[in-house]
Amino acid sequence: MRNKIMNNEKKVDHQDEDTRHLFELLNNNSDWVWEVDAQGRYTWSSEVVTELLGVSPKEVIGKTPFDFMPPGEAERVAGAFGAIVMEKRAFSGLVNRNQRADGSIVVLETSGVPLFDEQGELRGYRGIDRNISNLGERVLQLETIYETTPVALCMIDRQGRMVMSNKAMAKLLGNTVPQGFESHVQQLMPDYWPFFLTDFALADNGEELPSRELGWRDRCYDIQSVPVRDAMDAVVGLSVTWVDITERRHAEHKLASANKVLQQYAQLDHLTGLFNRRYMDECLLAEIARALQEDFPLSVCLADIDYFKNYNDSQGHQAGDDCLRIVAKTLTASQLRSDNNVSRYGGEEFLIILPGTDLAQAMGMAEGVRSRVSALQMPHDASPIGFITISIGVATLQAGQPECEGKPLHMIASGLIHRADTALYAAKRQGRNQVVSARDTSCS
């Protein structure tokens, strides 16, 4: 019996020694060890708190970590810790500012593990705080920049969880994600998850990740993913930047529309609304190239209002302008083919390009145009006929002409216009108000 009592006494002494040793480790460590209940109130504290916060362990019991933080910081950290408690999970690396008893600031890095009772209910947390003031301010500054930057930022792990995001990202998502719950890209943005899977595959192969322009809730975003790697250089996540380019796209659209209008103005004659000579010259070159390549005929009609100078002199320039508009409208209203182009080629001169039209067809179309202008019966006292008429010269580039082979397009175009012009003057010499063709079909 005596030996048993002695053994028990030795056992108690040994346990007391172990307990003293444990408390010496806890109280003489650089890290502050603590326990809190489910409401975040301290239930136990090591003596290191005095060194870190300038208060004794007894002074922290019953208080929360947020009681020792500046107001703004307390609100931020309380939100983060509340999310952790809701998930009943361990955490680490929670950086926070604390105010010492003397008013100075110390930056701590907090880590903890959950504690559960026999029924599996959360009864609190046990953890440590480490002084990282030398580095912590920079970390907090970077966190603040990350959190408050107007560009939406997030980090996605390989399971599709959005493990980090800032305020701009929450706004992008419409603040629809409940605080304290994991955000899964597959659920929030099911149409976009395949893009991120592709980015993971590219990152695994060491390839550059492309930027993408995607639409989300009536906004347009330029999205760029950057791989996040662990210490073993394995890709563990994607850091994603979402730049809102909606206004830029709207501005570009407006600019494109404005440029289109300017281009149209540059192509059109301001008086008649027809294409102008500069545009028509470009159009003629393109049509000649197509005719030669596809081996079909191309005709041009050069029309001129008869005695127009006399009309201007007798009726005035306003009446002359009105006359040009009426003739232009008549030309475009004529039953020409949809791919034909009509332009004001000079003062009172008009050019009609007729792709895929041989000489006989072009003569018929030209005669129809001339007849419609005559049918207007617009009075013209300075004309022997007594009303407005037009003369037309027609020239055709026949299909399969070997003479054109190797010749510059501008020379072919110049020759075609010259023959039409020669035919036009022949029509005027022969009495006007008629259509004359240029029988010479060579490219020279």
C-alpha positions, 0 to 999 in steps of 0.5 A: 500500500505504501509503495502504491501511495508513493508511486501515485505521489510521483505520478502527480509530481510528474504531471505537475511538472509537465503542466508547469513545463507546458505553461512555461512554453505557452507564456514564454513563446513569441506567439500568443495562444488563446481560446474563445467561445462560440461568440468569440469571447476570450476564455483563456489567454497566455501571458504573451498578450501583455507583450503584444497588446500591453494588457494582462491575460485577465483583462482580455477574458470575456472580451472579443478580439474586435474590442482591441481593434480600431473601429474600421478594422474591427468591422472588417475582421468581424465580417471575415471571422463571422464567415469562418464561424458559419462554416465552422472551419479552421483558418490561418493568415488572417492579418489584422491591426490591433491597438495596444494599451498605449495607443500604438498599433500592432499588426497580428497574423491570426490562425485558429482551429474549431473546438467542438463539444460531445454533440458536435456543436461548435464551442469555440476556437483555439489559436495563436496570434503572431506579431508581423508588424514589420511586414503586416502593414505592407500586407494590409496595404496590399489587401486594402488595394485589392479590396477597394480597387475598382477592377473586379478581382477574384481567385478561383481554385481547381474545384471552381471555388471563388476563394478570394474576391474584392468588392468590385467582384461582389458588385459584378455578381450583383452581391448575390452570394450569401456571406459565409458560403463558398462561391462556385463559378460553376453555379454563379457563371455556368457558361463561363466555367469551361473557359476557366477549365481551358485556362487551367489546361493551358497553364498546366502545359506552360502556355500563355493564357489568352484574354477574353471579351465576354458579356455579363448582365448587359456589361462587357468585360475583358477577362484575363486569367493568371495562374497561381502556383504553389511551392512545387510550381503546380497550378492551384488556382487562377487569379482573374481580372475583370475589366469593364469595357462597356463604355469603351465598346459603346464609344467605339460603336459610336465612333464606327457609326460616325466613321461610316457616316463620314465615309458615306459623305466622302463617297457621295455628291452633296448636291444629288446624293449620288456617288461621287467621281472619286468613289466611282473611279475606285468602283470601276477598277474593282468591277473591271478586275472582277469582270476580267477574273470571272470573264464577263462583259462590263459596260459603262454609260456616260450621260450629259444634260444637253445645253445645261450651261444655257439652262443655268444661265437663263434659269439661274443656279438654283434652278440648275441645281434642282435640274441636276437633282431631278435627273439624278433621281430619274437615273436611279429610279430607272430599272437598272440592275441592283449591282449597277452604280450611278454617280455624278461624274462631273458638273452635269455629267453622270456615269453608270457602271453596268457589270455583266452587261454586253453592248446590246443590253447596255444600249437598251438600258441607256435608251430607257434612261434617255426616254425617262428624262425626256418624258419629264418634259422639264421646260428648257427655253434655251434648248431647240427641243424646248425641254430637258434632254440627255445624251449618252455614250456607251462603251463595253469591255467584252469578255475574254479580251486578250489585249487586256492581259497584263495591262494595269487596271487604271489604264483599262478603266481610262480607256473604257471611259475615254471610249464612252466619252468619245461616243457621248460627244458623237451623240452631241454632234449628231443632234443630242438627245440620243444614245451612241455606242463606241464600237471599239472594244479594245483595252487601249 
